[in-house]
């Protein structure tokens, strides 16, 4: 026998190469929740190219329904409007990160490639949570956090971004573990893996959220917690569930009490200024007057003062073109708004980001998209195409993220783009799966 024959090594099969390549690309698309970089864009672009090639070569192609056409229609409108205004308007305004609002154009192709990777997604999710655990465990600055310092969780550009990502991972991991604990025919290996890493991962996420000292994320998690608790109770026996929820609540309460001084230093004055502003409105002052007085008050914390100025400016710009917004020209109007002391072009409110650009019409289109995506997930879960835990994680992550948009423009960040790509691709892929299932 020849030496070459003795040392021959079997080559990986095309299926193995496919899983490794596409799995790695999907992990990179989701990586913005761990490492804030543009890797998700490059990986997404490669997936779009693969999807386009495979769709063009396919002999039988899945039918795209109105949801996909709505995404394409909006993407064409947003990019067409951007281009026309940049070319035709005086000064050729290009706005600020306007192109990302055309990203729905690629949602159908991302859904197609998600559909083709469907059988591998369970393992990809397990790898993601494993990487998330290792990342947060290795990057958490425990001594600084417990010394009362502000830290940036994970590998993010600032503490707010890191705290938002921790909240997303926390909710996703909790329902990932619940799925394996409540499904009798679940993979034993994945069940063991999720049970081992999820509890410490959740603890690390809570520590990261505390250490980031982001009041907006604290508020978002607080507003989301009742819904999370109620849904978790539906997975467990009532007595067991109540005991677990009560235990978690008592532990959190004890933790809050232990660091009450730090919490008061971080959020105390913001709460006091907010209450004072609401009391002014209740006593008959107009909203504009109450906001103006709060901005002028010396007791108002800097972060709250700046946000109120940004929101006031954004509302002023939106009010001048409430139906279709200003498109690229919003940035020109922004520079001439009332408050010029803040130099940010991030409004620190995700909803105002949409309103100043596309007005109520644009907000309505995005709302229809969101409702359609959620309905697709619900219908897929009802048809047992996706597990209930996946549906609940999807809804609760979006709910938490929606609350974070009240105080930060996360939809204009890497986190927002990554969530938009993955959530829309998953929803549209569910629709493809459901249509094939029903036929």
VEXVO-459908 format. One line per 3 residues: number of its first residue (from 1); their letters; for each residue x, y, z of C-alpha. Coordinates in Angstrom, 1 decimal. Example, Ala and Ser with C-alpha at 12.3 -4.5 7.8 and 13.67 -1.06 7.14 Angstrom:
2
1 = AS = 12.3:-4.5:7.8  13.7:-1.1:7.1 .
! end
This chain:
439
1 = XXX = 0.0:0.0:0.0  1.4:3.4:-0.9  2.2:6.0:1.8 .
4 = XXX = -0.4:8.3:0.3  -3.1:5.7:0.7  -2.1:5.0:4.3 .
7 = XXX = -2.2:8.8:5.2  -5.3:9.6:3.2  -7.8:11.7:5.2 .
10 = XXX = -11.4:11.8:4.2  -12.6:15.2:3.0  -15.5:16.9:4.7 .
13 = XXX = -18.8:16.4:2.9  -20.5:19.3:1.2  -23.2:19.2:3.9 .
16 = XXX = -20.5:19.6:6.6  -19.0:22.6:4.7  -22.4:24.1:4.3 .
19 = XXX = -23.2:23.9:8.0  -19.8:25.3:9.0  -19.9:28.2:6.6 .
22 = XXX = -23.5:29.3:7.0  -23.4:28.6:10.8  -20.4:30.8:11.1 .
25 = XXX = -22.0:33.6:9.1  -25.2:33.5:11.1  -23.1:33.7:14.3 .
28 = XXX = -21.4:36.7:12.9  -24.7:38.3:12.1  -25.7:37.9:15.7 .
31 = XXX = -22.3:38.9:17.1  -23.3:42.5:17.4  -24.9:41.6:20.7 .
34 = XXX = -21.5:40.5:22.0  -18.9:42.5:20.1  -19.9:45.9:18.6 .
37 = XXX = -18.3:45.9:15.2  -19.4:45.8:11.5  -18.8:42.0:11.2 .
40 = XXX = -22.6:41.4:11.1  -22.9:43.6:8.0  -20.1:41.8:6.1 .
43 = XXX = -21.5:38.4:7.1  -25.0:39.5:6.2  -23.8:40.6:2.8 .
46 = XXX = -22.2:37.2:2.2  -25.4:35.5:3.2  -27.4:37.7:0.8 .
49 = XXX = -25.1:36.8:-2.0  -25.4:33.0:-1.2  -29.2:33.4:-1.0 .
52 = XXX = -29.4:35.2:-4.3  -27.3:32.5:-6.0  -29.2:29.6:-4.5 .
55 = XXX = -32.5:31.2:-5.3  -31.5:31.8:-8.9  -30.3:28.2:-9.2 .
58 = XXX = -33.3:26.6:-7.5  -35.7:24.6:-9.7  -38.6:25.1:-7.2 .
61 = XXX = -38.7:28.4:-5.5  -40.8:29.3:-2.4  -43.5:31.8:-3.0 .
64 = XXX = -43.1:35.2:-1.4  -46.3:36.6:0.2  -47.3:40.3:0.9 .
67 = XXX = -44.9:40.5:3.9  -41.9:40.0:1.7  -43.2:42.4:-0.9 .
70 = XXX = -43.9:45.0:1.8  -40.2:44.8:2.9  -39.0:45.1:-0.7 .
73 = XXX = -41.4:48.0:-1.4  -40.3:49.9:1.7  -36.6:49.3:0.9 .
76 = XXX = -37.0:50.6:-2.6  -38.9:53.6:-1.3  -36.4:54.5:1.4 .
79 = XXX = -33.3:54.1:-0.8  -35.1:55.8:-3.8  -36.1:58.8:-1.6 .
82 = XXX = -32.6:59.0:-0.1  -31.0:59.0:-3.6  -33.5:61.5:-5.1 .
85 = XXX = -33.1:64.0:-2.2  -29.3:63.7:-2.1  -29.2:64.5:-5.9 .
88 = XXX = -32.1:67.0:-6.3  -32.3:69.0:-3.0  -30.2:72.2:-2.5 .
91 = XXX = -27.0:71.4:-0.6  -27.5:67.7:-1.5  -28.3:66.5:2.1 .
94 = XXX = -27.4:63.0:2.9  -28.8:62.9:6.5  -27.1:60.7:9.0 .
97 = XXX = -27.0:56.9:8.6  -30.1:57.1:6.3  -29.2:54.0:4.3 .
100 = XXX = -29.8:51.6:7.2  -33.6:52.4:7.0  -33.6:50.7:3.6 .
103 = XXX = -32.3:47.4:5.1  -35.8:45.7:4.8  -34.9:45.4:1.1 .
106 = XXX = -32.7:42.3:2.0  -35.1:40.8:4.5  -36.7:38.3:2.0 .
109 = XXX = -33.3:37.0:0.8  -32.1:36.7:4.4  -35.3:34.7:5.1 .
112 = XXX = -34.7:32.4:2.2  -31.2:31.5:3.5  -32.6:31.2:7.0 .
115 = XXX = -35.2:28.8:5.6  -32.4:26.7:4.0  -30.4:26.6:7.2 .
118 = XXX = -33.5:25.8:9.3  -32.4:22.3:10.5  -29.1:23.7:11.8 .
121 = XXX = -30.5:26.6:13.8  -30.9:24.7:17.0  -27.2:23.9:17.1 .
124 = XXX = -26.2:27.4:16.0  -28.3:28.9:18.9  -26.5:26.6:21.3 .
127 = XXX = -23.1:27.7:20.0  -24.2:31.4:20.3  -25.2:31.0:24.0 .
130 = XXX = -21.9:29.2:24.7  -19.9:32.0:23.1  -22.1:34.6:25.0 .
133 = XXX = -21.3:32.9:28.3  -17.6:32.8:27.6  -17.6:36.4:26.4 .
136 = XXX = -19.4:37.9:29.4  -17.5:35.7:31.9  -14.2:36.9:30.5 .
139 = XXX = -15.0:40.6:30.1  -17.0:41.4:33.3  -15.0:43.7:35.6 .
142 = XXX = -16.3:42.3:38.9  -14.1:44.3:41.2  -15.0:47.6:39.6 .
145 = XXX = -18.8:46.7:39.6  -18.9:45.9:43.3  -16.8:48.9:44.0 .
148 = XXX = -19.6:51.0:42.5  -17.8:52.0:39.3  -19.6:52.1:35.9 .
151 = XXX = -18.4:49.5:33.4  -19.1:48.5:29.8  -20.5:44.9:29.7 .
154 = XXX = -19.3:42.6:26.9  -17.2:44.3:24.1  -19.4:47.3:23.3 .
157 = XXX = -18.6:51.0:22.6  -20.4:52.2:25.7  -22.2:50.9:28.8 .
160 = XXX = -25.7:51.5:27.5  -25.1:49.3:24.4  -23.6:46.6:26.7 .
163 = XXX = -26.6:46.7:29.1  -29.1:46.4:26.2  -27.2:43.3:24.9 .
166 = XXX = -27.1:41.8:28.4  -30.9:42.1:28.6  -31.4:40.5:25.2 .
169 = XXX = -29.1:37.6:26.1  -30.8:37.2:29.5  -34.2:36.8:28.0 .
172 = XXX = -33.1:34.5:25.2  -31.1:32.3:27.5  -33.9:31.9:30.0 .
175 = XXX = -36.4:30.6:27.4  -33.7:28.6:25.7  -33.3:26.6:28.9 .
178 = XXX = -37.0:26.5:29.5  -37.5:24.9:26.2  -35.2:22.0:27.0 .
181 = XXX = -36.6:21.6:30.5  -40.2:21.4:29.4  -40.0:19.4:26.1 .
184 = XXX = -39.8:15.6:26.8  -38.2:14.6:23.5  -35.5:17.3:23.6 .
187 = XXX = -31.8:16.5:22.9  -30.3:15.3:26.1  -26.9:16.8:25.3 .
190 = XXX = -28.4:20.3:24.5  -30.6:20.0:27.6  -27.6:19.4:29.8 .
193 = XXX = -25.6:22.1:28.1  -28.4:24.7:28.5  -29.0:23.7:32.1 .
196 = XXX = -25.4:24.1:33.0  -24.6:27.5:31.4  -27.9:29.4:31.6 .
199 = XXX = -28.2:30.1:35.3  -24.7:31.6:35.6  -25.2:33.4:32.3 .
202 = XXX = -28.3:35.0:33.6  -26.5:36.0:36.8  -23.7:37.5:34.8 .
205 = XXX = -26.1:39.4:32.6  -27.8:40.9:35.7  -24.4:41.9:37.1 .
208 = XXX = -23.5:43.5:33.8  -26.8:45.4:33.7  -26.3:46.7:37.2 .
211 = XXX = -22.7:47.6:36.5  -23.6:49.6:33.3  -25.8:51.9:35.4 .
214 = XXX = -28.0:52.6:32.4  -31.3:53.9:33.8  -33.1:53.4:30.5 .
217 = XXX = -32.2:49.7:30.5  -33.1:49.3:34.2  -36.5:50.8:33.3 .
220 = XXX = -36.9:48.6:30.2  -36.1:45.4:32.2  -38.4:46.5:35.0 .
223 = XXX = -41.3:47.1:32.6  -40.6:43.8:30.8  -40.2:41.7:34.0 .
226 = XXX = -44.0:41.2:34.8  -44.6:39.8:31.3  -41.5:37.6:31.6 .
229 = XXX = -42.6:36.3:35.0  -46.2:35.6:33.9  -45.0:33.7:30.8 .
232 = XXX = -42.4:31.7:32.8  -45.2:30.7:35.2  -47.1:29.1:32.3 .
235 = XXX = -44.2:26.7:31.7  -44.0:25.5:35.3  -46.3:24.0:37.7 .
238 = XXX = -48.1:26.8:39.6  -46.6:26.0:43.0  -43.1:25.5:41.6 .
241 = XXX = -43.3:28.5:39.4  -44.5:30.8:42.2  -41.7:29.6:44.4 .
244 = XXX = -39.1:30.2:41.7  -40.4:33.7:40.9  -40.7:34.6:44.5 .
247 = XXX = -37.1:33.3:45.2  -35.7:35.4:42.3  -37.7:38.4:43.4 .
250 = XXX = -36.5:38.2:46.9  -32.9:37.7:45.7  -33.2:40.8:43.5 .
253 = XXX = -34.8:42.7:46.3  -31.9:41.8:48.6  -29.4:42.8:46.0 .
256 = XXX = -31.2:46.1:45.4  -31.2:46.8:49.1  -27.5:46.0:49.4 .
259 = XXX = -26.6:48.5:46.7  -29.3:51.1:47.5  -26.8:53.9:48.0 .
262 = XXX = -25.3:53.3:44.6  -28.7:53.1:43.0  -29.7:56.4:44.6 .
265 = XXX = -26.6:58.2:43.4  -27.2:56.9:39.9  -30.9:57.4:39.4 .
268 = XXX = -32.2:59.3:42.5  -32.0:62.8:41.0  -33.3:61.7:37.7 .
271 = XXX = -36.4:60.2:39.4  -36.8:63.4:41.4  -36.6:65.7:38.4 .
274 = XXX = -39.0:63.4:36.5  -41.6:63.5:39.3  -41.2:67.3:39.6 .
277 = XXX = -41.9:67.7:35.8  -44.9:65.4:36.0  -46.3:67.3:39.0 .
280 = XXX = -45.9:70.6:37.0  -48.0:69.1:34.2  -50.6:67.8:36.7 .
283 = XXX = -50.9:71.4:38.1  -51.9:72.7:34.7  -48.6:73.6:32.9 .
286 = XXX = -48.3:72.7:29.3  -45.9:69.9:28.4  -43.6:72.3:26.5 .
289 = XXX = -43.5:74.6:29.5  -42.8:71.8:32.0  -40.0:70.4:29.8 .
292 = XXX = -38.4:73.8:29.3  -38.4:74.5:33.0  -36.9:71.0:33.7 .
295 = XXX = -34.2:71.7:31.1  -33.4:75.1:32.7  -33.4:73.7:36.3 .
298 = XXX = -29.9:73.3:37.8  -31.0:70.2:39.7  -31.7:68.2:36.5 .
301 = XXX = -29.0:65.7:35.8  -26.9:66.2:32.7  -28.0:63.0:30.9 .
304 = XXX = -31.7:63.8:31.5  -31.2:67.5:30.5  -29.5:66.5:27.2 .
307 = XXX = -32.2:64.0:26.4  -35.0:66.4:27.0  -33.2:68.9:24.7 .
310 = XXX = -32.8:66.2:22.0  -36.4:65.1:22.3  -37.7:68.6:22.2 .
313 = XXX = -35.7:69.3:19.0  -36.8:66.1:17.4  -40.5:66.8:18.2 .
316 = XXX = -40.1:70.3:16.8  -38.6:68.9:13.5  -41.3:66.2:13.3 .
319 = XXX = -44.1:68.6:14.0  -43.2:70.6:10.9  -43.7:67.6:8.6 .
322 = XXX = -45.7:65.0:10.5  -47.0:62.9:7.7  -44.0:62.0:5.6 .
325 = XXX = -41.1:63.5:7.6  -38.1:65.3:6.2  -36.1:62.5:4.7 .
328 = XXX = -32.4:63.4:4.4  -33.3:67.0:5.1  -34.1:66.4:8.7 .
331 = XXX = -30.5:67.0:9.6  -30.6:70.5:8.1  -33.8:71.3:10.2 .
334 = XXX = -32.2:69.8:13.2  -29.3:72.3:13.2  -31.9:75.1:13.3 .
337 = XXX = -34.0:73.7:16.1  -34.5:75.5:19.4  -31.8:73.8:21.6 .
340 = XXX = -28.3:74.1:20.1  -26.3:73.2:23.2  -26.2:69.4:22.4 .
343 = XXX = -24.2:68.4:19.4  -25.5:64.8:19.0  -27.4:63.7:15.9 .
346 = XXX = -28.7:60.7:17.8  -32.1:61.7:19.2  -31.8:59.1:22.0 .
349 = XXX = -35.3:57.9:21.2  -35.7:55.2:18.5  -39.3:56.2:17.7 .
352 = XXX = -38.3:59.9:17.1  -35.6:58.6:14.8  -38.3:57.2:12.5 .
355 = XXX = -40.7:60.1:12.8  -38.3:62.9:11.9  -37.3:61.0:8.7 .
358 = XXX = -40.5:59.3:7.5  -43.3:60.8:9.7  -46.4:59.0:10.7 .
361 = XXX = -46.6:57.2:7.3  -43.2:55.6:7.9  -44.0:54.7:11.5 .
364 = XXX = -47.2:53.0:10.2  -45.3:50.9:7.7  -42.8:49.8:10.3 .
367 = XXX = -45.7:49.0:12.7  -47.4:46.8:10.0  -44.1:45.0:9.4 .
370 = XXX = -43.7:44.3:13.1  -47.2:43.1:13.6  -46.9:40.9:10.5 .
373 = XXX = -43.7:39.4:11.7  -45.1:38.7:15.2  -48.2:37.1:13.6 .
376 = XXX = -46.0:34.8:11.5  -44.2:33.6:14.6  -47.5:33.1:16.4 .
379 = XXX = -49.0:31.1:13.5  -45.8:29.0:13.2  -45.9:28.2:16.9 .
382 = XXX = -49.6:27.3:16.7  -48.8:24.9:13.9  -45.9:23.4:16.0 .
385 = XXX = -43.3:24.6:13.4  -41.4:26.4:16.1  -41.4:25.7:19.9 .
388 = XXX = -43.5:27.9:22.2  -40.4:29.0:24.0  -38.9:30.4:20.8 .
391 = XXX = -42.1:32.4:20.2  -42.1:33.8:23.8  -38.4:34.6:23.6 .
394 = XXX = -39.0:36.4:20.3  -41.9:38.5:21.7  -40.2:39.3:25.0 .
397 = XXX = -36.9:40.3:23.4  -38.8:42.7:21.1  -40.8:44.0:24.0 .
400 = XXX = -37.6:44.7:26.0  -35.9:46.3:23.0  -39.0:48.4:22.4 .
403 = XXX = -38.8:49.8:25.9  -35.1:50.6:25.5  -35.9:52.7:22.5 .
406 = XXX = -37.7:55.1:24.7  -34.4:56.5:26.0  -31.8:55.5:23.4 .
409 = XXX = -31.6:55.2:19.6  -30.7:51.5:19.6  -32.4:50.9:16.3 .
412 = XXX = -29.6:53.0:14.7  -26.8:51.0:16.3  -25.2:47.7:15.5 .
415 = XXX = -27.5:46.0:18.0  -30.6:47.3:16.3  -29.5:46.3:12.8 .
418 = XXX = -28.5:42.8:13.9  -31.8:42.3:15.7  -33.8:43.6:12.7 .
421 = XXX = -32.0:41.3:10.4  -32.3:38.1:12.5  -35.8:38.7:13.7 .
424 = XXX = -37.2:39.6:10.3  -35.4:36.7:8.6  -36.7:34.3:11.2 .
427 = XXX = -40.3:35.6:10.9  -40.3:35.5:7.1  -38.7:32.0:7.2 .
430 = XXX = -41.4:30.9:9.5  -44.0:32.0:7.0  -42.2:30.1:4.2 .
433 = XXX = -42.1:27.0:6.5  -45.8:27.4:7.4  -46.8:27.7:3.8 .
436 = XXX = -44.9:24.6:2.8  -46.2:22.8:5.8  -49.8:23.6:5.0 .
439 = X = -49.4:22.6:1.3 .
! end
